[in-house]
Amino acid sequence: MNTKQAVAARILDLCNQRDLAINTLANLSGVSPSTVYSILGEKSQNPGIVSLKKICDGLDISLREFFDCDLFDHLEQEIK
């Protein structure tokens, strides 16, 4: 799993835990639904930290809490 895939999986997991639709998350976060969908899909290979911070704010968690997950412990090396 690469970093982008881990970020997408984490967002989906947090939405599932909170029973939130993606559009609802976007509204709570103050970002457009297309931004969230591009982070979750293949369109955005490098989600911006400001967008991730807004998503965390919408989920009422800190960036530290977002990345404090096993998904980020054993990521593939991104330098190729």
C-alpha positions as CSV (number, residue, x, y, z in Angstrom):
1,M,0.0,0.0,0.0
2,N,1.3,3.5,-0.8
3,T,0.7,6.7,1.1
4,K,-2.1,7.9,-1.1
5,Q,-3.9,4.6,-0.8
6,A,-3.5,4.7,3.0
7,V,-4.9,8.2,3.2
8,A,-7.9,7.2,1.1
9,A,-8.5,4.1,3.2
10,R,-8.2,6.1,6.4
11,I,-10.8,8.6,5.3
12,L,-13.2,5.9,4.3
13,D,-12.7,4.1,7.5
14,L,-13.3,7.2,9.6
15,C,-16.5,8.0,7.5
16,N,-17.7,4.4,8.1
17,Q,-17.1,4.6,11.8
18,R,-19.1,7.8,12.0
19,D,-21.7,6.7,9.4
20,L,-20.9,9.7,7.2
21,A,-21.5,10.0,3.5
22,I,-18.7,11.5,1.5
23,N,-20.8,14.5,0.6
24,T,-21.6,15.0,4.3
25,L,-17.9,14.9,5.1
26,A,-17.2,17.5,2.4
27,N,-19.9,19.8,3.8
28,L,-18.6,19.4,7.3
29,S,-15.0,20.0,6.1
30,G,-15.7,23.0,4.0
31,V,-14.2,21.4,0.9
32,S,-15.9,20.5,-2.3
33,P,-17.2,16.9,-2.7
34,S,-15.1,16.7,-5.9
35,T,-12.0,17.4,-3.8
36,V,-12.8,14.5,-1.4
37,Y,-13.6,12.2,-4.3
38,S,-10.4,13.1,-6.1
39,I,-8.4,12.2,-2.9
40,L,-10.3,8.9,-2.6
41,G,-9.9,8.1,-6.3
42,E,-7.1,8.0,-8.7
43,K,-7.3,11.7,-9.8
44,S,-5.3,13.1,-6.9
45,Q,-2.0,11.4,-6.3
46,N,-0.8,13.9,-3.8
47,P,-3.6,15.2,-1.5
48,G,-2.7,18.5,0.0
49,I,-2.0,18.9,3.7
50,V,-4.5,21.8,3.9
51,S,-7.2,19.7,2.4
52,L,-6.4,16.9,4.8
53,K,-6.5,19.3,7.8
54,K,-9.9,20.5,6.7
55,I,-11.1,16.9,6.4
56,C,-9.7,16.2,9.9
57,D,-11.5,19.3,11.2
58,G,-14.8,18.0,9.6
59,L,-14.2,14.7,11.4
60,D,-13.3,16.5,14.6
61,I,-9.9,14.9,14.9
62,S,-6.3,16.2,14.8
63,L,-3.8,15.4,12.0
64,R,-1.9,13.4,14.6
65,E,-5.0,11.3,15.3
66,F,-5.6,10.9,11.5
67,F,-2.1,9.5,11.0
68,D,-2.0,7.5,14.3
69,C,-3.2,4.3,12.5
70,D,-1.6,1.0,11.6
71,L,-2.2,1.8,7.9
72,F,0.7,4.2,8.0
73,D,3.2,2.0,9.8
74,H,4.5,-0.1,6.9
75,L,4.0,1.9,3.7
76,E,5.9,1.3,0.5
77,Q,8.9,3.5,0.0
78,E,7.8,6.4,-2.3
79,I,11.3,7.2,-3.7
80,K,11.8,5.2,-6.8
